């Protein structure tokens, strides 16, 4: 029996975020420490298997409330349904004939929920990878992020940008340019210019997260979009600055200037703080990390931070200081493991 098992990983924004949704530039890393995995096998019907994120039975009302806070009212099954629908529509537009065999599919995820590590898009991409293999459909790499984004924005009404989906599709370390001058249409999707960089260029990095200070992405991004669309100069200028920080960051990585990368990460967060109203718990994570000499910025939409540290002694200080306020601190695995 055919059995497919495909993964997509968490990610962290190194520089430039959140300008990807505003014709900006970003640099991102994959975080292989956490993944979403989809498992698909041939079956008599199309069957979507519920996971723990879609449970309907609880030991108490408190457990139900906690489940809704973590997973929302629909869990991840809405993501699976939406990506299957978008995949079929994509194939119809491309006049790709799909075979008539059916499948059963389920997913699981180790990515911490709602801390800005792109857990939802990882589920979508893992399912998409299974569907591509099951139906033997090759979707161009530059199209996959835009297709995944359309699942979230068009089908589910989730505010998001391309950055997460690009790094999850390409993996490793990627520099992205979403400026209007660089935009191009590929198979009916708007794509930016995506450049793979060698993960060996990166300084020593840490990721820290704390689940109880998080907010869903759609809540976090909502007001900034409205302010940007109204032409609020402070927000528009900030998006231009984010893009320039990513441009400078690419040059600093290529020249091996770790100190400049760290300074740019500081500036990225400070710029963000100038236009967002940030919860106290998220600010505390940044302040604690900076207090030991490390750089610190949001990895995504809040709840997780990313930064550079100098040496192992500083990393141990980070673990102690951030652990003292309830954070988990890890070293992100960015490069693919050698098969040899």
C-alpha positions in Angstrom: 0.0 0.0 0.0 1.3 3.5 -0.9 2.2 5.5 2.2 3.5 9.0 2.0 5.0 10.9 4.9 6.1 14.6 4.3 7.3 17.3 6.6 7.6 21.1 6.7 9.5 22.9 9.4 9.1 25.9 11.7 10.8 29.2 10.7 12.1 32.4 12.2 12.4 35.8 10.5 16.0 37.0 10.8 15.5 40.5 9.3 12.9 42.6 7.5 9.8 41.1 8.9 7.0 42.1 8.8 7.6 43.9 5.5 6.9 40.9 3.3 3.3 41.8 3.1 4.1 45.4 2.2 6.4 45.0 -0.8 9.4 44.8 1.4 12.4 42.5 1.8 13.2 39.8 4.4 15.7 37.2 5.4 14.5 34.1 7.1 15.8 30.8 8.5 14.2 27.4 8.7 14.0 25.9 12.2 14.3 22.1 11.9 13.9 21.6 15.6 10.1 21.6 15.1 8.0 20.2 12.2 4.5 19.5 10.9 4.1 16.1 9.3 1.4 14.8 7.0 0.8 11.1 6.4 -1.2 10.1 3.4 -2.1 6.6 2.2 -4.5 5.2 -0.4 -8.0 4.6 0.9 -11.5 3.8 -0.4 -12.8 7.4 0.3 -11.2 10.7 0.9 -10.9 10.7 4.7 -9.5 13.4 6.9 -8.4 12.0 10.2 -9.0 14.2 13.3 -6.0 14.9 15.5 -5.7 16.1 19.1 -6.1 19.6 17.8 -9.6 18.8 16.6 -11.0 17.0 19.7 -14.6 17.3 20.6 -14.5 15.6 24.0 -12.9 17.2 27.1 -12.4 16.3 30.8 -13.7 19.7 31.9 -14.8 23.1 30.7 -11.4 24.4 31.6 -9.8 22.0 29.3 -12.2 23.0 26.5 -11.3 26.7 27.1 -7.5 25.9 27.0 -8.0 23.9 23.8 -9.8 26.9 22.1 -7.0 29.2 23.2 -4.4 27.0 21.7 -6.1 25.7 18.6 -9.0 28.0 17.9 -12.5 26.7 17.2 -11.6 24.6 14.2 -8.2 23.2 15.0 -6.1 22.3 12.0 -8.6 20.3 10.0 -9.8 23.5 8.3 -6.2 23.9 7.0 -6.3 20.4 5.5 -9.6 20.9 3.8 -8.6 24.3 2.4 -5.3 23.1 0.9 -6.9 20.1 -0.8 -9.5 22.5 -2.3 -6.8 24.9 -3.5 -4.7 22.1 -4.9 -7.6 20.7 -7.0 -8.4 24.2 -8.2 -4.7 24.7 -9.2 -4.7 21.5 -11.1 -7.9 22.4 -12.9 -6.5 25.8 -14.0 -3.3 24.1 -15.2 -5.4 21.5 -17.0 -3.7 18.7 -15.0 -5.8 15.6 -15.0 -5.9 13.9 -11.6 -6.3 10.2 -11.2 -9.4 8.8 -9.5 -7.8 7.1 -6.5 -8.7 8.3 -3.0 -6.7 8.7 0.2 -6.8 9.1 3.9 -4.7 11.8 5.4 -3.7 13.0 8.9 -1.2 15.4 10.3 0.6 16.1 13.5 2.8 19.0 14.6 5.6 19.6 17.1 5.7 23.3 16.3 4.6 25.4 19.4 1.3 26.9 18.8 0.7 30.7 18.2 4.2 31.8 19.1 5.1 33.1 15.6 7.0 30.1 14.3 4.6 29.5 11.3 2.9 26.4 12.5 -0.2 26.8 10.3 1.6 27.2 7.1 3.9 24.3 7.9 0.8 22.0 8.2 -0.5 23.3 4.8 2.8 22.8 3.1 3.3 19.3 4.5 -0.2 18.3 3.2 0.6 20.0 -0.1 3.8 18.0 -0.4 1.8 14.8 0.1 -0.8 15.7 -2.5 1.9 16.6 -5.0 3.5 13.2 -4.6 0.3 11.2 -4.5 -1.0 12.8 -7.7 2.5 13.2 -9.2 2.1 16.9 -9.8 5.2 19.1 -9.8 4.4 22.6 -8.7 7.3 25.0 -9.3 9.1 26.0 -6.1 8.4 29.7 -6.6 4.7 29.0 -6.9 4.3 26.8 -3.8 4.6 29.7 -1.3 2.0 31.8 -3.1 -0.3 28.7 -3.3 0.1 28.1 0.4 -0.6 31.8 1.1 -3.8 31.7 -0.9 -5.0 28.9 1.3 -4.8 31.1 4.3 -5.8 34.5 2.9 -8.4 33.5 0.4 -10.0 30.4 2.0 -9.5 31.1 5.7 -9.3 34.9 5.9 -6.0 34.8 7.8 -3.8 37.9 7.3 -0.3 36.8 6.3 2.6 37.5 4.0 4.8 35.3 1.7 7.9 35.2 3.9 6.9 32.2 6.0 5.8 30.1 3.1 8.9 31.0 1.0 11.4 29.8 3.7 9.3 26.7 4.5 9.3 25.8 0.8 12.9 26.6 0.1 14.3 25.8 3.6 17.8 26.8 4.9 18.6 30.5 4.7 16.8 32.6 2.2 16.9 36.3 1.2 13.6 37.5 -0.3 12.7 40.6 -2.3 8.9 41.4 -2.6 9.3 44.9 -4.0 6.9 45.9 -6.8 9.8 46.1 -9.3 10.8 42.5 -8.6 7.3 41.0 -8.6 6.5 38.6 -11.4 3.5 36.4 -12.3 4.1 32.6 -12.5 1.1 30.4 -13.3 -1.3 33.1 -12.2 0.4 33.7 -8.8 2.4 36.8 -7.8 5.9 35.8 -6.7 9.0 37.7 -5.4 12.6 37.0 -6.0 14.0 34.4 -3.7 17.8 33.8 -3.1 19.2 30.9 -1.2 22.2 31.7 1.0 24.6 29.4 2.7 23.5 28.8 6.3 27.2 28.8 7.2 27.1 32.6 6.8 24.9 32.9 10.0 26.2 34.0 13.4 25.4 31.8 16.4 21.7 32.1 16.8 19.1 31.2 19.5 15.3 31.0 19.5 13.3 31.4 22.6 9.6 31.1 23.1 6.9 31.4 25.7 3.5 30.1 24.8 1.5 32.1 27.3 2.3 35.5 25.8 1.2 34.7 22.3 -1.5 35.9 20.0 -2.9 34.4 16.8 -1.2 35.9 13.7 -4.5 37.3 12.3 -5.0 39.3 15.5 -1.4 40.5 15.6 -1.3 41.9 12.0 -4.8 43.3 11.6 -4.4 46.9 12.7 -1.1 47.6 11.0 -2.6 46.6 7.6 -5.4 49.1 8.1 -3.0 51.8 9.1 -0.8 51.0 6.1 -3.7 51.0 3.7 -4.8 54.4 5.0 -1.3 55.7 4.2 -0.2 56.5 7.7 3.3 57.8 7.2 4.8 56.3 10.3 3.8 52.8 9.3 4.7 53.3 5.6 8.2 54.6 6.6 8.7 51.7 9.0 8.0 49.1 6.2 10.6 50.9 4.0 13.0 50.7 6.9 12.4 47.0 7.5 13.2 46.3 3.8 16.4 48.3 4.0 17.5 46.4 7.2 17.1 43.2 5.2 19.1 44.6 2.4 21.9 45.6 4.7 21.7 42.3 6.5 22.3 40.3 3.3 25.4 42.4 2.7 26.6 41.9 6.3 26.1 38.1 6.1 28.0 37.9 2.9 30.9 39.9 4.3 30.9 38.0 7.6 30.1 41.0 9.8 28.3 39.3 12.7 28.3 42.5 14.8 26.4 44.4 12.1 23.9 41.6 11.8 23.3 41.8 15.5 22.9 45.6 15.4 20.4 45.3 12.5 18.3 42.8 14.5 18.2 45.3 17.4 17.0 48.0 15.0 14.4 45.7 13.4 12.7 45.2 16.7 13.0 48.8 17.8 11.4 49.8 14.6 8.6 47.3 15.1 8.0 48.6 18.7 7.6 52.1 17.3 4.5 51.2 15.4 3.0 48.2 17.3 1.4 48.1 20.8 3.3 45.1 22.1 2.2 43.1 25.2 4.3 43.4 28.3 5.3 39.7 28.3 6.7 39.9 24.8 8.7 43.1 25.6 10.1 41.3 28.7 11.5 38.5 26.6 13.4 41.0 24.5 14.6 43.0 27.4 15.9 40.0 29.3 17.8 38.7 26.3 19.4 42.0 25.7 20.3 42.3 29.3 22.9 39.5 28.9 24.4 41.1 25.7 22.5 39.2 23.1 20.6 40.7 20.2 16.8 40.0 20.2 13.9 40.5 17.9 10.6 38.8 17.2 10.9 35.6 15.2 7.5 36.2 13.7 4.2 37.5 15.1 5.2 37.4 18.7 5.6 34.8 21.4 9.0 33.7 20.1 12.2 35.8 19.8 15.4 35.3 17.7 18.8 36.7 18.3 22.5 36.3 17.9 24.9 35.5 20.8 28.6 35.8 21.2 29.8 32.4 22.6 28.7 29.4 24.7 29.0 31.4 28.0 26.5 33.9 26.7 24.2 31.1 25.5 24.2 29.6 29.0 23.4 33.1 30.4 20.5 33.3 27.9 19.2 29.9 29.0 19.3 31.0 32.7 17.9 34.4 32.2 15.1 33.6 29.8 14.4 30.3 31.6 13.8 32.4 34.7 10.8 34.0 33.1 9.4 30.7 31.7 11.0 30.6 28.2 12.4 27.6 26.4 15.7 28.5 24.7 17.1 26.5 21.8 19.7 26.7 19.1 17.9 26.5 15.7 19.0 23.8 13.3 19.1 25.6 9.9 21.2 23.4 7.6 19.9 20.1 6.3 21.5 17.1 8.0 24.1 15.4 5.8 22.8 12.0 4.4 26.4 10.8 4.5 
